[in-house]
Amino acid sequence: MTAMLVKKITVEQVEVPGLGGRIKEARTLSPKSMEMLCREVGFSRTYWYDIENGFIRGGLSVETLRKIESALGVDFGVTFD
């Protein structure tokens, strides 16, 4: 008999006031161009601007946030308890 994995998926979320503005500030201080950043994280300028302006429906995934942090070389300190 073959074993099957069963996963428990939780939806944790945390509200981070001003995160979009902090991302924008870090981007403007970065030596990388917008094109370089978008290529590195794998999404469009429009999506990046939507993130900076808080227009992301359903919230920003932690995976996307970590990609942005890595590309910008920053840690926005977002954690889950």
C-alpha positions as CSV (number, residue, x, y, z in Angstrom):
1,M,0.0,0.0,0.0
2,T,1.3,3.5,-0.9
3,A,1.4,6.3,1.6
4,M,-0.2,9.6,0.7
5,L,0.7,13.0,2.1
6,V,-2.0,15.2,3.5
7,K,-1.2,18.9,3.8
8,K,-2.8,21.5,6.0
9,I,-2.8,24.8,4.3
10,T,-3.3,27.9,6.5
11,V,-4.0,31.4,5.5
12,E,-2.0,33.6,7.7
13,Q,-1.9,37.3,7.0
14,V,-0.5,40.4,8.6
15,E,-1.4,44.0,7.8
16,V,1.7,46.1,7.2
17,P,0.9,49.9,7.0
18,G,2.9,51.8,4.5
19,L,4.6,48.8,2.9
20,G,4.0,50.0,-0.6
21,G,5.6,53.4,0.2
22,R,8.6,51.6,1.8
23,I,9.0,49.5,-1.3
24,K,8.9,52.6,-3.5
25,E,11.5,54.4,-1.3
26,A,13.8,51.4,-1.4
27,R,13.4,51.2,-5.2
28,T,14.3,54.9,-5.6
29,L,17.4,54.4,-3.5
30,S,18.5,51.2,-5.4
31,P,21.2,51.5,-8.0
32,K,19.2,49.0,-10.1
33,S,16.8,50.4,-12.8
34,M,13.1,49.5,-12.7
35,E,13.7,47.2,-15.8
36,M,16.5,45.4,-13.9
37,L,14.3,44.9,-10.8
38,C,11.3,43.7,-12.8
39,R,13.4,41.2,-14.7
40,E,15.0,39.9,-11.5
41,V,11.7,39.3,-9.7
42,G,9.8,38.2,-12.9
43,F,6.9,40.6,-13.1
44,S,5.9,43.7,-15.1
45,R,6.4,47.4,-14.2
46,T,2.6,47.8,-14.0
47,Y,2.4,45.0,-11.4
48,W,5.4,46.6,-9.5
49,Y,3.6,50.0,-9.5
50,D,0.4,48.3,-8.3
51,I,2.3,46.9,-5.4
52,E,3.8,50.3,-4.5
53,N,0.4,51.9,-4.7
54,G,-1.4,49.2,-2.7
55,F,-3.6,48.0,-5.6
56,I,-3.1,44.3,-5.0
57,R,-6.4,42.5,-4.5
58,G,-6.3,39.8,-1.8
59,G,-2.9,41.0,-0.5
60,L,0.7,40.5,-1.5
61,S,2.0,36.9,-1.3
62,V,5.0,36.5,1.1
63,E,6.9,34.8,-1.8
64,T,6.5,38.0,-3.9
65,L,7.5,40.2,-1.0
66,R,10.6,38.1,-0.4
67,K,11.6,38.4,-4.1
68,I,11.2,42.2,-3.9
69,E,13.3,42.2,-0.7
70,S,16.0,40.1,-2.3
71,A,16.1,42.3,-5.5
72,L,16.3,45.5,-3.4
73,G,18.7,44.0,-0.8
74,V,16.4,45.0,2.1
75,D,14.4,43.4,4.8
76,F,11.0,45.0,5.5
77,G,10.7,43.1,8.7
78,V,7.4,41.3,7.8
79,T,7.0,38.3,10.0
80,F,4.2,35.9,10.9
81,D,3.6,35.0,14.6
